[in-house]
Amino acid sequence: MKVYLVHHAHALSEQQDPQRHISPKGCEQADRVGTRLRALGVAPVRILHSDKQWTIDTAQHVAAKLGASDKAAMAAYPIGTGDSVEPFMKEIASAGGDVMMCGHFDFLERAASRLVCGDAARKVVEFKPGNGTTVCIEQQGERWAITYAWRTDHAPT
Protein backbone atom coordinates (compact mmCIF):
# COMPACT_ATOMS: atom_id res chain seq x y z
CA MET A 1 0.00 0.00 0.00
CA LYS A 2 1.14 3.53 -0.76
CA VAL A 3 0.12 6.92 0.58
CA TYR A 4 0.72 9.97 -1.59
CA LEU A 5 0.92 13.30 0.21
CA VAL A 6 0.54 16.23 -2.19
CA HIS A 7 0.94 19.80 -1.04
CA HIS A 8 -1.51 22.07 -2.84
CA ALA A 9 -0.36 24.03 -5.86
CA HIS A 10 0.17 27.81 -5.97
CA ALA A 11 -3.02 29.70 -5.11
CA LEU A 12 -4.20 33.18 -5.91
CA SER A 13 -4.12 35.67 -3.06
CA GLU A 14 -7.31 36.54 -1.22
CA GLN A 15 -7.18 39.99 -2.85
CA GLN A 16 -7.02 38.42 -6.31
CA ASP A 17 -9.72 35.84 -5.60
CA PRO A 18 -11.60 35.63 -2.29
CA GLN A 19 -12.16 31.89 -2.84
CA ARG A 20 -8.44 31.39 -3.55
CA HIS A 21 -8.53 29.13 -6.58
CA ILE A 22 -5.16 27.94 -7.79
CA SER A 23 -3.42 30.36 -10.12
CA PRO A 24 -2.46 29.64 -13.74
CA LYS A 25 0.96 28.71 -12.33
CA GLY A 26 -0.81 26.43 -9.83
CA CYS A 27 -2.79 24.78 -12.63
CA GLU A 28 0.48 24.02 -14.42
CA GLN A 29 2.01 22.67 -11.20
CA ALA A 30 -0.97 20.42 -10.41
CA ASP A 31 -1.09 19.14 -13.99
CA ARG A 32 2.65 18.33 -13.83
CA VAL A 33 2.12 16.41 -10.60
CA GLY A 34 -0.70 14.42 -12.16
CA THR A 35 1.26 13.75 -15.34
CA ARG A 36 4.33 12.65 -13.39
CA LEU A 37 2.30 10.38 -11.12
CA ARG A 38 0.46 8.86 -14.09
CA ALA A 39 3.85 8.05 -15.67
CA LEU A 40 4.77 6.25 -12.44
CA GLY A 41 1.57 4.17 -12.57
CA VAL A 42 -0.08 5.79 -9.56
CA ALA A 43 -3.70 4.66 -9.15
CA PRO A 44 -5.16 5.69 -5.79
CA VAL A 45 -8.54 4.39 -4.67
CA ARG A 46 -9.17 7.75 -2.97
CA ILE A 47 -7.91 11.27 -3.62
CA LEU A 48 -8.78 13.36 -0.58
CA HIS A 49 -8.62 17.11 -0.06
CA SER A 50 -9.67 19.72 2.49
CA ASP A 51 -12.56 22.15 2.17
CA LYS A 52 -10.23 24.92 0.93
CA GLN A 53 -10.63 25.79 -2.74
CA TRP A 54 -6.92 25.55 -3.54
CA THR A 55 -6.75 21.95 -2.30
CA ILE A 56 -9.95 21.09 -4.18
CA ASP A 57 -8.50 22.54 -7.39
CA THR A 58 -5.19 20.73 -6.89
CA ALA A 59 -6.92 17.39 -6.25
CA GLN A 60 -9.18 17.82 -9.27
CA HIS A 61 -6.28 18.63 -11.62
CA VAL A 62 -4.21 15.69 -10.36
CA ALA A 63 -7.21 13.35 -10.50
CA ALA A 64 -8.00 14.40 -14.08
CA LYS A 65 -4.44 13.63 -15.20
CA LEU A 66 -4.65 10.24 -13.46
CA GLY A 67 -7.99 9.46 -15.12
CA ALA A 68 -9.47 9.26 -11.62
CA SER A 69 -11.79 12.26 -11.36
CA ASP A 70 -14.41 10.08 -9.70
CA LYS A 71 -11.97 9.29 -6.86
CA ALA A 72 -11.56 12.90 -5.60
CA ALA A 73 -13.52 13.80 -2.47
CA MET A 74 -13.36 16.06 0.54
CA ALA A 75 -11.99 14.38 3.65
CA ALA A 76 -14.74 13.72 6.21
CA TYR A 77 -12.56 15.24 8.94
CA PRO A 78 -10.56 18.47 9.26
CA ILE A 79 -7.01 18.42 7.86
CA GLY A 80 -5.73 21.84 8.80
CA THR A 81 -2.98 23.13 11.03
CA GLY A 82 -3.23 21.45 14.41
CA ASP A 83 -5.89 18.92 13.39
CA SER A 84 -5.31 15.33 14.45
CA VAL A 85 -3.92 12.99 11.81
CA GLU A 86 -5.56 9.98 13.47
CA PRO A 87 -8.76 10.08 11.36
CA PHE A 88 -6.53 10.01 8.26
CA MET A 89 -4.61 7.02 9.67
CA LYS A 90 -7.93 5.19 10.12
CA GLU A 91 -8.91 6.07 6.56
CA ILE A 92 -5.62 4.70 5.24
CA ALA A 93 -6.11 1.45 7.19
CA SER A 94 -9.61 0.93 5.78
CA ALA A 95 -9.05 2.18 2.21
CA GLY A 96 -8.32 -1.15 0.57
CA GLY A 97 -5.72 0.45 -1.71
CA ASP A 98 -3.47 3.43 -2.22
CA VAL A 99 -4.61 6.81 -0.88
CA MET A 100 -3.70 10.35 -1.90
CA MET A 101 -4.15 13.44 0.25
CA CYS A 102 -3.97 16.90 -1.34
CA GLY A 103 -3.62 19.20 1.60
CA HIS A 104 -1.75 21.70 3.70
CA PHE A 105 1.91 21.34 4.63
CA ASP A 106 1.49 21.17 8.41
CA PHE A 107 -1.03 18.33 8.24
CA LEU A 108 0.92 16.51 5.53
CA GLU A 109 4.19 16.76 7.47
CA ARG A 110 2.55 15.39 10.61
CA ALA A 111 0.84 12.59 8.66
CA ALA A 112 4.19 11.58 7.13
CA SER A 113 5.82 11.62 10.56
CA ARG A 114 3.03 9.55 12.10
CA LEU A 115 3.33 6.92 9.36
CA VAL A 116 7.12 6.73 9.22
CA CYS A 117 8.08 6.93 12.90
CA GLY A 118 4.79 6.71 14.81
CA ASP A 119 5.10 10.24 16.18
CA ALA A 120 3.30 13.08 14.40
CA ALA A 121 5.45 15.66 16.20
CA ARG A 122 8.77 14.27 14.96
CA LYS A 123 9.45 15.79 11.54
CA VAL A 124 10.65 13.35 8.87
CA VAL A 125 9.96 15.39 5.73
CA GLU A 126 9.41 19.00 4.77
CA PHE A 127 7.13 20.32 2.05
CA LYS A 128 7.93 23.39 -0.03
CA PRO A 129 4.74 25.45 0.25
CA GLY A 130 2.51 26.04 -2.75
CA ASN A 131 4.16 24.03 -5.49
CA GLY A 132 2.70 20.55 -5.50
CA THR A 133 5.48 18.84 -3.59
CA THR A 134 4.61 15.13 -3.50
CA VAL A 135 5.86 12.48 -1.10
CA CYS A 136 5.19 8.76 -1.56
CA ILE A 137 5.19 6.64 1.59
CA GLU A 138 4.98 2.89 1.14
CA GLN A 139 4.00 0.23 3.61
CA GLN A 140 6.69 -2.41 3.94
CA GLY A 141 5.36 -5.13 6.22
CA GLU A 142 4.52 -3.46 9.51
CA ARG A 143 6.61 -0.38 8.72
CA TRP A 144 6.22 2.60 6.44
CA ALA A 145 9.06 4.21 4.49
CA ILE A 146 9.40 7.25 2.27
CA THR A 147 10.06 5.81 -1.17
CA TYR A 148 10.34 9.08 -3.09
CA ALA A 149 9.62 12.79 -3.03
CA TRP A 150 9.15 15.05 -6.03
CA ARG A 151 8.61 18.75 -6.64
CA THR A 152 7.33 20.33 -9.81
CA ASP A 153 10.60 22.28 -10.10
CA HIS A 154 12.70 19.05 -10.02
CA ALA A 155 12.32 18.35 -13.71
CA PRO A 156 12.13 20.51 -16.82
CA THR A 157 8.75 21.04 -18.44
C-alpha positions in Angstrom: 0.0 0.0 0.0 1.1 3.5 -0.8 0.1 6.9 0.6 0.7 10.0 -1.6 0.9 13.3 0.2 0.5 16.2 -2.2 0.9 19.8 -1.0 -1.5 22.1 -2.8 -0.4 24.0 -5.9 0.2 27.8 -6.0 -3.0 29.7 -5.1 -4.2 33.2 -5.9 -4.1 35.7 -3.1 -7.3 36.5 -1.2 -7.2 40.0 -2.9 -7.0 38.4 -6.3 -9.7 35.8 -5.6 -11.6 35.6 -2.3 -12.2 31.9 -2.8 -8.4 31.4 -3.6 -8.5 29.1 -6.6 -5.2 27.9 -7.8 -3.4 30.4 -10.1 -2.5 29.6 -13.7 1.0 28.7 -12.3 -0.8 26.4 -9.8 -2.8 24.8 -12.6 0.5 24.0 -14.4 2.0 22.7 -11.2 -1.0 20.4 -10.4 -1.1 19.1 -14.0 2.6 18.3 -13.8 2.1 16.4 -10.6 -0.7 14.4 -12.2 1.3 13.7 -15.3 4.3 12.6 -13.4 2.3 10.4 -11.1 0.5 8.9 -14.1 3.9 8.0 -15.7 4.8 6.3 -12.4 1.6 4.2 -12.6 -0.1 5.8 -9.6 -3.7 4.7 -9.2 -5.2 5.7 -5.8 -8.5 4.4 -4.7 -9.2 7.8 -3.0 -7.9 11.3 -3.6 -8.8 13.4 -0.6 -8.6 17.1 -0.1 -9.7 19.7 2.5 -12.6 22.2 2.2 -10.2 24.9 0.9 -10.6 25.8 -2.7 -6.9 25.6 -3.5 -6.8 22.0 -2.3 -10.0 21.1 -4.2 -8.5 22.5 -7.4 -5.2 20.7 -6.9 -6.9 17.4 -6.2 -9.2 17.8 -9.3 -6.3 18.6 -11.6 -4.2 15.7 -10.4 -7.2 13.3 -10.5 -8.0 14.4 -14.1 -4.4 13.6 -15.2 -4.7 10.2 -13.5 -8.0 9.5 -15.1 -9.5 9.3 -11.6 -11.8 12.3 -11.4 -14.4 10.1 -9.7 -12.0 9.3 -6.9 -11.6 12.9 -5.6 -13.5 13.8 -2.5 -13.4 16.1 0.5 -12.0 14.4 3.6 -14.7 13.7 6.2 -12.6 15.2 8.9 -10.6 18.5 9.3 -7.0 18.4 7.9 -5.7 21.8 8.8 -3.0 23.1 11.0 -3.2 21.5 14.4 -5.9 18.9 13.4 -5.3 15.3 14.5 -3.9 13.0 11.8 -5.6 10.0 13.5 -8.8 10.1 11.4 -6.5 10.0 8.3 -4.6 7.0 9.7 -7.9 5.2 10.1 -8.9 6.1 6.6 -5.6 4.7 5.2 -6.1 1.5 7.2 -9.6 0.9 5.8 -9.0 2.2 2.2 -8.3 -1.1 0.6 -5.7 0.4 -1.7 -3.5 3.4 -2.2 -4.6 6.8 -0.9 -3.7 10.3 -1.9 -4.2 13.4 0.2 -4.0 16.9 -1.3 -3.6 19.2 1.6 -1.7 21.7 3.7 1.9 21.3 4.6 1.5 21.2 8.4 -1.0 18.3 8.2 0.9 16.5 5.5 4.2 16.8 7.5 2.6 15.4 10.6 0.8 12.6 8.7 4.2 11.6 7.1 5.8 11.6 10.6 3.0 9.6 12.1 3.3 6.9 9.4 7.1 6.7 9.2 8.1 6.9 12.9 4.8 6.7 14.8 5.1 10.2 16.2 3.3 13.1 14.4 5.5 15.7 16.2 8.8 14.3 15.0 9.5 15.8 11.5 10.7 13.3 8.9 10.0 15.4 5.7 9.4 19.0 4.8 7.1 20.3 2.1 7.9 23.4 0.0 4.7 25.5 0.3 2.5 26.0 -2.8 4.2 24.0 -5.5 2.7 20.5 -5.5 5.5 18.8 -3.6 4.6 15.1 -3.5 5.9 12.5 -1.1 5.2 8.8 -1.6 5.2 6.6 1.6 5.0 2.9 1.1 4.0 0.2 3.6 6.7 -2.4 3.9 5.4 -5.1 6.2 4.5 -3.5 9.5 6.6 -0.4 8.7 6.2 2.6 6.4 9.1 4.2 4.5 9.4 7.2 2.3 10.1 5.8 -1.2 10.3 9.1 -3.1 9.6 12.8 -3.0 9.1 15.0 -6.0 8.6 18.7 -6.6 7.3 20.3 -9.8 10.6 22.3 -10.1 12.7 19.1 -10.0 12.3 18.3 -13.7 12.1 20.5 -16.8 8.8 21.0 -18.4 
